[in-house]
């Protein structure tokens, strides 16, 4: 007995149903197959038309680098600068409104899927001439699930950069930046859990990320800054299936951080860190709230409404 299957149509090389260019990736699946950093915005570099920007856009660059999100890289998309992207979390715009570089930091433990749109996207993803990075968070299910992880970046494993020097008009060399005196270390722990509150109707997912880090970097040939922070990032999501046709979702995310700074003098000849000068602190981040309703009003009408802060 033999069957014959005859193919009478072909798969089009171009999908004419959508004008959107980009990539959609499941975070857990992607991280299990590729050695990418634990920062959702680096997923954008996998999309065609995305690349690393000028180093002056990087986190920590310039005197105001502490205002940006620590540990977050930023891409340049479709020929635009790294300051022309839009970042969304469950539809809420979380882009850094001061510099337009980067966004609220969303830990990998809270992200289910990353949608990177590099062009051709619709008006709901507007206010951008570069790309759109839309993060969809995890939700609870009828099964309890959770995870624990610990990451350490000890100073002993850090590779030191050589000192850099400048030469004046007379050929005399002087220390420009004592890179060999810079230090960086960190310790991070993550905890997440999700499951049903009421089976088939109400679900929750919650996470906490605690990061304790310190960094010494040179701000000038004779000034060093010692920065440190130890604050938790936390959040969660509630999903209420009111009926089979109506759903309500609530998302909360906090990345409030206080960074302590101490400034020290640097010996202009040896590059060694010396006496204490002054100190201070900086506050950044905040709380993000999203409430979304989705209802099927008829076989041909679907209503979606969202509010966020």
C-alpha positions as CSV (number, residue, x, y, z in Angstrom):
1,X,0.0,0.0,0.0
2,X,1.4,3.4,-1.0
3,X,0.2,6.9,-0.5
4,X,1.0,9.9,-2.7
5,X,1.0,13.4,-1.4
6,X,0.9,16.2,-4.1
7,X,1.8,19.7,-3.1
8,X,-0.1,22.3,-5.1
9,X,1.1,25.5,-3.4
10,X,4.3,27.0,-2.3
11,X,5.4,29.0,0.8
12,X,6.0,32.6,-0.2
13,X,9.5,34.0,0.4
14,X,8.0,37.2,1.8
15,X,5.2,37.2,4.4
16,X,2.8,39.8,2.9
17,X,0.4,39.6,5.9
18,X,2.6,41.9,8.0
19,X,5.0,44.8,7.4
20,X,6.8,44.4,10.7
21,X,10.5,43.5,10.6
22,X,12.3,42.1,13.6
23,X,12.5,39.1,15.9
24,X,10.5,37.5,18.7
25,X,12.3,35.4,21.2
26,X,11.4,33.3,24.3
27,X,14.0,34.3,26.9
28,X,14.3,30.9,28.6
29,X,14.7,29.1,25.2
30,X,17.1,31.6,23.9
31,X,19.4,31.7,27.0
32,X,19.6,27.9,27.0
33,X,20.9,27.9,23.4
34,X,23.0,31.0,23.2
35,X,25.6,32.5,25.6
36,X,24.0,36.0,25.8
37,X,24.2,38.3,28.8
38,X,21.3,38.4,31.2
39,X,20.0,41.7,29.8
40,X,16.9,41.6,27.7
41,X,18.0,44.5,25.5
42,X,21.0,42.5,24.2
43,X,18.4,40.3,22.5
44,X,17.8,43.2,20.1
45,X,21.4,42.7,18.8
46,X,20.2,39.4,17.3
47,X,17.8,41.3,15.0
48,X,18.8,42.3,11.5
49,X,19.7,46.0,11.4
50,X,20.8,46.2,15.0
51,X,24.3,46.8,16.2
52,X,26.3,48.1,19.1
53,X,26.3,52.0,19.2
54,X,29.1,54.5,19.7
55,X,30.8,53.8,23.0
56,X,29.7,57.3,24.3
57,X,26.2,55.9,24.5
58,X,27.3,53.0,26.8
59,X,26.2,52.8,30.4
60,X,28.7,54.6,32.6
61,X,30.1,56.8,29.9
62,X,30.4,60.5,30.6
63,X,30.0,62.3,33.9
64,X,26.3,61.5,34.0
65,X,26.7,57.7,33.5
66,X,25.4,57.0,36.9
67,X,21.9,58.2,35.8
68,X,21.6,55.2,33.4
69,X,20.6,51.7,34.4
70,X,23.6,49.7,35.6
71,X,24.2,46.4,33.8
72,X,22.1,47.4,30.8
73,X,23.4,47.5,27.3
74,X,21.7,49.6,24.5
75,X,21.5,48.8,20.8
76,X,21.4,51.1,17.8
77,X,18.6,50.1,15.4
78,X,17.9,50.8,11.7
79,X,20.5,53.5,11.3
80,X,19.2,55.6,14.3
81,X,21.2,56.3,17.4
82,X,20.9,54.4,20.7
83,X,18.8,57.3,22.1
84,X,15.9,56.8,19.6
85,X,14.5,53.5,20.7
86,X,11.3,52.7,22.7
87,X,11.2,50.2,25.5
88,X,7.8,48.7,26.6
89,X,6.9,46.3,29.5
90,X,3.5,44.7,28.8
91,X,2.6,47.7,26.7
92,X,3.8,50.4,29.2
93,X,6.5,52.8,27.9
94,X,9.4,52.5,30.4
95,X,12.0,54.4,28.3
96,X,14.4,56.7,30.2
97,X,12.6,60.0,29.6
98,X,15.7,62.1,30.7
99,X,18.3,60.8,28.3
100,X,16.1,58.5,26.1
101,X,18.9,55.9,26.5
102,X,17.8,52.6,27.9
103,X,14.9,52.0,30.2
104,X,13.8,50.7,33.6
105,X,15.8,47.5,34.2
106,X,13.7,44.4,33.9
107,X,15.4,41.2,35.3
108,X,15.5,38.2,33.1
109,X,13.6,36.2,35.7
110,X,10.5,38.3,35.1
111,X,10.6,38.2,31.3
112,X,8.8,35.6,29.2
113,X,9.3,37.0,25.7
114,X,11.1,39.8,24.0
115,X,9.7,41.3,20.8
116,X,12.2,43.4,18.9
117,X,10.7,45.5,16.1
118,X,13.2,47.1,13.8
119,X,10.8,48.7,11.3
120,X,7.4,48.7,9.7
121,X,5.6,48.6,13.1
122,X,2.2,50.1,13.7
123,X,1.2,53.3,15.4
124,X,0.7,51.7,18.8
125,X,4.5,51.3,18.9
126,X,5.3,54.9,17.8
127,X,7.4,57.7,19.3
128,X,10.6,56.1,17.9
129,X,12.8,56.4,14.8
130,X,14.9,53.4,15.9
131,X,13.6,50.1,17.2
132,X,11.0,49.0,19.7
133,X,11.8,46.5,22.4
134,X,8.6,45.1,23.9
135,X,9.0,42.8,26.9
136,X,6.2,40.4,27.9
137,X,6.4,39.3,31.5
138,X,5.8,35.9,32.9
139,X,2.4,34.9,34.3
140,X,1.3,32.3,36.7
141,X,-0.4,29.1,35.6
142,X,-2.3,26.2,37.3
143,X,1.0,24.7,38.2
144,X,3.3,26.1,40.9
145,X,6.7,26.9,39.5
146,X,9.7,28.9,40.8
147,X,13.4,29.4,40.6
148,X,16.5,30.5,42.5
149,X,19.8,31.7,41.1
150,X,23.0,33.2,42.4
151,X,25.7,35.1,40.3
152,X,29.0,36.4,41.5
153,X,31.6,38.6,39.8
154,X,34.6,38.7,42.1
155,X,37.3,41.3,41.8
156,X,39.9,38.6,41.7
157,X,38.7,37.5,38.2
158,X,38.8,41.0,36.8
159,X,41.4,41.8,34.1
160,X,43.1,45.1,34.7
161,X,43.5,47.6,31.9
162,X,46.8,49.3,31.5
163,X,47.2,53.0,32.5
164,X,47.0,55.6,29.8
165,X,49.2,58.6,29.4
166,X,49.1,61.9,27.6
167,X,52.0,63.8,26.0
168,X,52.3,67.6,25.9
169,X,53.7,69.7,23.1
170,X,57.2,69.3,24.6
171,X,57.1,65.5,24.6
172,X,56.6,65.1,28.3
173,X,54.3,62.2,29.4
174,X,51.9,62.5,32.3
175,X,49.3,60.1,33.7
176,X,45.9,60.5,32.0
177,X,43.9,57.7,33.6
178,X,45.0,55.2,36.2
179,X,43.1,52.3,34.8
180,X,45.0,49.7,36.8
181,X,43.5,51.2,40.0
182,X,39.9,50.6,38.9
183,X,38.0,47.8,40.6
184,X,34.6,46.2,40.1
185,X,32.8,43.3,41.9
186,X,29.2,42.2,42.4
187,X,26.9,39.6,43.9
188,X,23.4,38.9,42.7
189,X,20.6,36.6,43.9
190,X,17.2,36.0,42.3
191,X,14.0,34.3,43.5
192,X,10.8,33.8,41.6
193,X,7.6,31.9,42.2
194,X,4.2,31.6,40.4
195,X,1.0,29.6,40.5
196,X,-2.7,29.7,41.0
197,X,-4.7,31.6,43.6
198,X,-7.9,30.2,42.3
199,X,-7.5,27.5,39.8
200,X,-8.5,28.4,36.2
201,X,-9.4,31.9,37.3
202,X,-6.8,33.9,39.3
203,X,-3.0,33.5,38.9
204,X,0.1,35.2,40.3
205,X,3.8,35.5,39.5
206,X,6.4,37.3,41.7
207,X,10.1,37.8,41.7
208,X,12.9,39.6,43.6
209,X,16.4,40.4,42.5
210,X,18.9,41.5,45.1
211,X,22.2,42.9,43.7
212,X,25.1,44.1,45.9
213,X,27.8,45.7,43.7
214,X,30.7,48.1,44.0
215,X,32.9,49.9,41.5
216,X,35.9,52.2,41.6
217,X,36.6,54.2,38.4
218,X,38.6,57.2,37.4
219,X,36.7,60.4,36.9
220,X,39.8,62.5,36.1
221,X,43.6,62.1,36.2
222,X,43.6,62.9,39.9
223,X,40.1,61.9,41.1
224,X,38.6,58.4,41.7
225,X,35.0,57.6,42.4
226,X,33.9,54.6,44.6
227,X,30.2,53.8,43.9
228,X,28.2,51.0,45.5
229,X,24.5,50.0,45.8
230,X,22.6,47.1,47.4
231,X,18.9,47.5,46.7
232,X,16.3,44.9,45.7
233,X,14.4,45.0,42.4
234,X,11.0,43.3,42.7
235,X,7.7,43.0,41.0
236,X,4.9,40.6,40.0
237,X,1.8,40.0,37.9
238,X,-1.8,39.1,38.6
239,X,-4.0,37.5,35.9
240,X,-7.8,37.3,36.5
241,X,-9.8,35.3,34.0
242,X,-13.2,36.8,34.8
243,X,-14.9,34.7,32.2
244,X,-13.7,32.9,29.2
245,X,-14.3,36.1,27.2
246,X,-12.9,38.7,29.7
247,X,-9.5,39.0,31.2
248,X,-7.8,41.6,33.6
249,X,-4.1,41.8,34.1
250,X,-2.1,43.8,36.6
251,X,1.7,44.3,36.5
252,X,4.0,45.9,39.0
253,X,7.8,46.5,38.7
254,X,10.2,48.5,41.0
255,X,13.8,49.3,40.2
256,X,14.3,52.0,42.7
257,X,18.0,52.3,43.6
258,X,20.2,54.4,45.8
259,X,23.8,54.6,44.8
260,X,26.4,55.9,47.3
261,X,29.5,57.7,45.9
262,X,32.8,58.5,47.6
263,X,35.5,60.5,45.9
264,X,39.3,60.1,46.5
265,X,42.4,61.8,45.3
266,X,44.7,60.0,42.9
267,X,48.5,60.4,42.9
268,X,49.3,61.9,39.5
269,X,52.7,60.0,39.3
270,X,51.9,56.5,40.7
271,X,48.2,56.4,40.0
272,X,47.5,55.1,43.5
273,X,44.3,56.1,45.2
274,X,44.9,58.4,48.2
275,X,43.0,60.6,50.6
276,X,39.2,61.0,50.9
277,X,37.7,64.1,49.3
278,X,33.9,64.1,49.6
279,X,30.9,61.9,49.2
280,X,27.2,61.9,48.1
281,X,24.5,59.7,46.7
282,X,22.2,59.5,43.8
283,X,18.6,58.1,43.4
284,X,17.2,56.6,40.3
285,X,14.6,54.2,39.1
286,X,11.0,54.1,40.3
287,X,7.8,52.1,40.4
288,X,5.9,51.0,37.3
289,X,2.2,50.0,37.3
290,X,0.2,48.5,34.4
291,X,-3.5,47.5,34.3
292,X,-4.9,45.9,31.2
293,X,-8.4,44.7,30.2
294,X,-9.1,42.4,27.2
295,X,-12.7,41.4,26.3
296,X,-14.2,39.5,23.4
297,X,-17.5,41.4,22.9
298,X,-18.6,39.4,19.9
299,X,-17.1,37.0,17.3
300,X,-16.0,40.1,15.4
301,X,-15.2,42.7,18.1
302,X,-12.4,42.5,20.6
303,X,-11.8,45.4,23.1
304,X,-8.5,46.1,24.7
305,X,-7.9,48.9,27.2
306,X,-4.8,49.7,29.2
307,X,-3.6,52.3,31.8
308,X,-0.1,52.6,33.3
309,X,2.1,54.9,35.4
